[in-house]
Amino acid sequence: MGKLYDTLMQDVRFEEGLNACINCGTCTAICAAAEFYNYEPRSIVDTVQTKDDEKIIELLKSETIWYCGECMSCKTRCPRGNAPGLIIMALRSLSQDLGYFVESEKGRQQLAVKRTVGQWILDFGYCLYLEGVGTNMHPEQGPVWDWEQKNWKQVFERLGANYKGDGPGILRKIPEEALDEIRKIFDVTGGTKRFEMIEECSKKKAAEMNLNLDEGIGSEYFQHIYSYNNNQHNREK
Amino acid sequence: MKIEGKRAVWNEYQKDIAADKYFYVRSCVRQNFFPGSETTFLRIMREELGKDIYEHPCHTTCTGIGYHGDIVPIDTMMTVVARQFALMTEAGYENLVPSCITSFGIYTEVLDTWHHFPETEAKIREYLKKATGREFQIPKNLAHASDVIYKFRKEIAAKAKFKLINKETGKPLQVVEHIGCHYSKMFPNKGVGGAEYPYVLVGMIEDWGGEIIDYPERRHCCGFGFRQYLVQANRGYSMSCSHKKFESMEPYKPDMIITNCPGCPMFLDKWQYAIAEMEGKTYGANGQGIPVFTYEEVAGMVLGYDPWDIGLQVHQVSCEPLLDKIGIPYNKEKKYDGVNGQKLGVPEMPVNLKCC
């Protein structure tokens, strides 16, 4: 008992985020996710502070740790100075390090985040890549965004951007040597290992689910995790 | 509303904001969705205020969306941040100004963590040296770009060509302010006015002639939620948060919304469109939406910049009702032009949301 708790304690976010929780539920009352999902940050903190490995493993495989939106409203309000949002972040990291994230519908979505945001960081130096955010995947972006998509270069030039250009400026091309430094940082600090773990576990899960998974975002497994919702997650009104 | 009490509360939360010589780091979201805002910010800083603000071409994301999307480990995020500090140090600057609120939260978190865990700072210094050979000084001053505009709000007011006043009635415009969660919910003493009564946008609005609306869900998140928006299956979370805010502010009949986070104006703009198309519900007058602005855009408007130079044409909710209320002139024919008047066509009209 307690080995996983000790592992969590090595994460500074966990050490900062958890003092003694008094189970008052203030975090749940203020939580944006708790209003939408069938979710209570209070229960997660309560489970974690039991230090019971079996219960923590159950959490790491669960849907519930993936409901938080990390707005950190809980940190402002907790009367004991806890930060359930930081505890969630530590749990999500551990779930990925141990490969448990693929055991839940919401956890499996990490591959989608990795293959979009993660890849854009390594390829373009920013978390968003203009041409990757089309209205096919983001219909809420609407007809103005469609118009922008048809005219990227001209619209961005009109607004003072240096689109894919050299030197400073909005949406400039990040020099290759700068991207190399970012990639080396990922190698040295565990970022690359995290990405590889997400890929490896997702491939195994895709095979188990009989869904095809190739590179990129087009294959069955990616499309499934990106769009599938079993509609069992929400709070009943 | 008894405003004196609130003023007394926010007054406890003040922060040092450097007066000049800034190292500017761009935002992943603002660059893509509100490029005119970053252009306008630099224009105001350099041309109106005469400040030295420098951008290094090799700086990058802080990885904030990846970090809060939980794919980027904390050590990786902190080392990328350390690299930004190194570029700043090498360029001879000490005052860091991020364009993004998620980044502001990230930088604040990193500095706070290193303060409490010096061994973590030492580890990150080793990582950075090993990966890039670089070393760095910790910034002397960290201020979000909205803090900097707040600091100079009175200078901007003195140069203003327009006030946030309805030209027909002579009354102040009624303004909803929305603060990005990571501005001060994590570290209240790092934001002007703290987490309960952030004053950073209120100060701008009051000094530029408008009046703030205090409504029940004023502090609720816009609904980005990182993975809750990034993954299509979760997007109901994002939309429901914005919806909750719109329903709460609607009875107060806001003329406009001002924001300081890059993501919030995008969500508050685009979810109004999506709600209108899905449910036929609109929140502004005459079937239109409530116009949503970045603080840079609002500063640009009061300074009399051409609305199409500051990027108001890339909003889905039309800005024209607000421009008309203030009396800001604009050329409708040029709204969707490219450089040198190049004609780029016009966006399609939504079915339910009325647009200009």
Chai-1 contact restraints between the chains, C-beta under 6 A:
chainA,res_idxA,chainB,res_idxB,connection_type,confidence,min_distance_angstrom,max_distance_angstrom,comment,restraint_id
A,V12,B,T113,contact,1.0,0.0,6.0,A-B,restraint_1
A,V12,B,F117,contact,1.0,0.0,6.0,A-B,restraint_2
A,V12,B,T120,contact,1.0,0.0,6.0,A-B,restraint_3
A,A32,B,C221,contact,1.0,0.0,6.0,A-B,restraint_4
A,A32,B,C241,contact,1.0,0.0,6.0,A-B,restraint_5
A,F36,B,Y237,contact,1.0,0.0,6.0,A-B,restraint_6
A,F36,B,S240,contact,1.0,0.0,6.0,A-B,restraint_7
A,G69,B,G225,contact,1.0,0.0,6.0,A-B,restraint_8
A,G69,B,Q228,contact,1.0,0.0,6.0,A-B,restraint_9
A,E70,B,H68,contact,1.0,0.0,6.0,A-B,restraint_10
A,E70,B,F226,contact,1.0,0.0,6.0,A-B,restraint_11
A,C71,B,C181,contact,1.0,0.0,6.0,A-B,restraint_12
A,C71,B,C221,contact,1.0,0.0,6.0,A-B,restraint_13
A,M72,B,K185,contact,1.0,0.0,6.0,A-B,restraint_14
A,M72,B,M186,contact,1.0,0.0,6.0,A-B,restraint_15
A,S73,B,K185,contact,1.0,0.0,6.0,A-B,restraint_16
A,K75,B,M186,contact,1.0,0.0,6.0,A-B,restraint_17
A,T76,B,K185,contact,1.0,0.0,6.0,A-B,restraint_18
A,T76,B,A195,contact,1.0,0.0,6.0,A-B,restraint_19
A,R92,B,D70,contact,1.0,0.0,6.0,A-B,restraint_20
A,Q109,B,V231,contact,1.0,0.0,6.0,A-B,restraint_21
A,A112,B,V231,contact,1.0,0.0,6.0,A-B,restraint_22
A,V113,B,G69,contact,1.0,0.0,6.0,A-B,restraint_23
A,V113,B,I71,contact,1.0,0.0,6.0,A-B,restraint_24
A,V113,B,R227,contact,1.0,0.0,6.0,A-B,restraint_25
A,V113,B,L230,contact,1.0,0.0,6.0,A-B,restraint_26
A,K114,B,I71,contact,1.0,0.0,6.0,A-B,restraint_27
A,V117,B,I65,contact,1.0,0.0,6.0,A-B,restraint_28
A,V117,B,G66,contact,1.0,0.0,6.0,A-B,restraint_29
A,V117,B,G69,contact,1.0,0.0,6.0,A-B,restraint_30
A,G118,B,G66,contact,1.0,0.0,6.0,A-B,restraint_31
A,G118,B,I71,contact,1.0,0.0,6.0,A-B,restraint_32
A,I121,B,T61,contact,1.0,0.0,6.0,A-B,restraint_33
A,I121,B,T63,contact,1.0,0.0,6.0,A-B,restraint_34
A,I121,B,G66,contact,1.0,0.0,6.0,A-B,restraint_35
A,G125,B,T60,contact,1.0,0.0,6.0,A-B,restraint_36
A,Y126,B,C28,contact,1.0,0.0,6.0,A-B,restraint_37
A,Y126,B,T61,contact,1.0,0.0,6.0,A-B,restraint_38
A,C127,B,C28,contact,1.0,0.0,6.0,A-B,restraint_39
A,C127,B,T61,contact,1.0,0.0,6.0,A-B,restraint_40
A,C127,B,I65,contact,1.0,0.0,6.0,A-B,restraint_41
A,C127,B,G66,contact,1.0,0.0,6.0,A-B,restraint_42
A,L128,B,C28,contact,1.0,0.0,6.0,A-B,restraint_43
A,L128,B,N32,contact,1.0,0.0,6.0,A-B,restraint_44
A,L130,B,N32,contact,1.0,0.0,6.0,A-B,restraint_45
A,E140,B,K270,contact,1.0,0.0,6.0,A-B,restraint_46
A,E140,B,A274,contact,1.0,0.0,6.0,A-B,restraint_47
A,Q141,B,K270,contact,1.0,0.0,6.0,A-B,restraint_48
A,G142,B,Y273,contact,1.0,0.0,6.0,A-B,restraint_49
A,G142,B,Q316,contact,1.0,0.0,6.0,A-B,restraint_50
A,P143,B,P347,contact,1.0,0.0,6.0,A-B,restraint_51
A,P143,B,E348,contact,1.0,0.0,6.0,A-B,restraint_52
A,V144,B,Q316,contact,1.0,0.0,6.0,A-B,restraint_53
A,V144,B,P347,contact,1.0,0.0,6.0,A-B,restraint_54
A,W147,B,P347,contact,1.0,0.0,6.0,A-B,restraint_55
A,N151,B,L344,contact,1.0,0.0,6.0,A-B,restraint_56
A,Q154,B,G338,contact,1.0,0.0,6.0,A-B,restraint_57
A,Q154,B,L344,contact,1.0,0.0,6.0,A-B,restraint_58
A,F156,B,P35,contact,1.0,0.0,6.0,A-B,restraint_59
A,E157,B,V339,contact,1.0,0.0,6.0,A-B,restraint_60
A,R158,B,G338,contact,1.0,0.0,6.0,A-B,restraint_61
A,R158,B,V339,contact,1.0,0.0,6.0,A-B,restraint_62
A,L159,B,P35,contact,1.0,0.0,6.0,A-B,restraint_63
A,L159,B,G36,contact,1.0,0.0,6.0,A-B,restraint_64
A,L159,B,T39,contact,1.0,0.0,6.0,A-B,restraint_65
A,L159,B,G311,contact,1.0,0.0,6.0,A-B,restraint_66
A,G160,B,T39,contact,1.0,0.0,6.0,A-B,restraint_67
A,A161,B,P35,contact,1.0,0.0,6.0,A-B,restraint_68
A,G167,B,P57,contact,1.0,0.0,6.0,A-B,restraint_69
A,P168,B,E55,contact,1.0,0.0,6.0,A-B,restraint_70
A,P168,B,P57,contact,1.0,0.0,6.0,A-B,restraint_71
A,I170,B,Q31,contact,1.0,0.0,6.0,A-B,restraint_72
A,I170,B,P35,contact,1.0,0.0,6.0,A-B,restraint_73
A,I170,B,E38,contact,1.0,0.0,6.0,A-B,restraint_74
A,L171,B,Q31,contact,1.0,0.0,6.0,A-B,restraint_75
A,P175,B,C58,contact,1.0,0.0,6.0,A-B,restraint_76
A,A178,B,C58,contact,1.0,0.0,6.0,A-B,restraint_77
A,E181,B,T132,contact,1.0,0.0,6.0,A-B,restraint_78
A,I182,B,T60,contact,1.0,0.0,6.0,A-B,restraint_79
A,K184,B,A131,contact,1.0,0.0,6.0,A-B,restraint_80
A,I185,B,T79,contact,1.0,0.0,6.0,A-B,restraint_81
A,I185,B,V80,contact,1.0,0.0,6.0,A-B,restraint_82
A,I185,B,A131,contact,1.0,0.0,6.0,A-B,restraint_83
A,F186,B,T76,contact,1.0,0.0,6.0,A-B,restraint_84
A,V188,B,Y127,contact,1.0,0.0,6.0,A-B,restraint_85
A,V188,B,K130,contact,1.0,0.0,6.0,A-B,restraint_86
A,V188,B,A131,contact,1.0,0.0,6.0,A-B,restraint_87
A,T189,B,D75,contact,1.0,0.0,6.0,A-B,restraint_88
A,T189,B,T76,contact,1.0,0.0,6.0,A-B,restraint_89
A,T189,B,T79,contact,1.0,0.0,6.0,A-B,restraint_90
A,T189,B,Y127,contact,1.0,0.0,6.0,A-B,restraint_91
A,G190,B,P73,contact,1.0,0.0,6.0,A-B,restraint_92
A,G190,B,D75,contact,1.0,0.0,6.0,A-B,restraint_93
A,G191,B,V72,contact,1.0,0.0,6.0,A-B,restraint_94
A,G191,B,P73,contact,1.0,0.0,6.0,A-B,restraint_95
A,G191,B,T76,contact,1.0,0.0,6.0,A-B,restraint_96
A,R194,B,P73,contact,1.0,0.0,6.0,A-B,restraint_97
A,Y226,B,V231,contact,1.0,0.0,6.0,A-B,restraint_98
A,Y226,B,Q232,contact,1.0,0.0,6.0,A-B,restraint_99
A,S227,B,Q232,contact,1.0,0.0,6.0,A-B,restraint_100
A,S227,B,A233,contact,1.0,0.0,6.0,A-B,restraint_101
A,Y228,B,A233,contact,1.0,0.0,6.0,A-B,restraint_102
A,N229,B,A233,contact,1.0,0.0,6.0,A-B,restraint_103
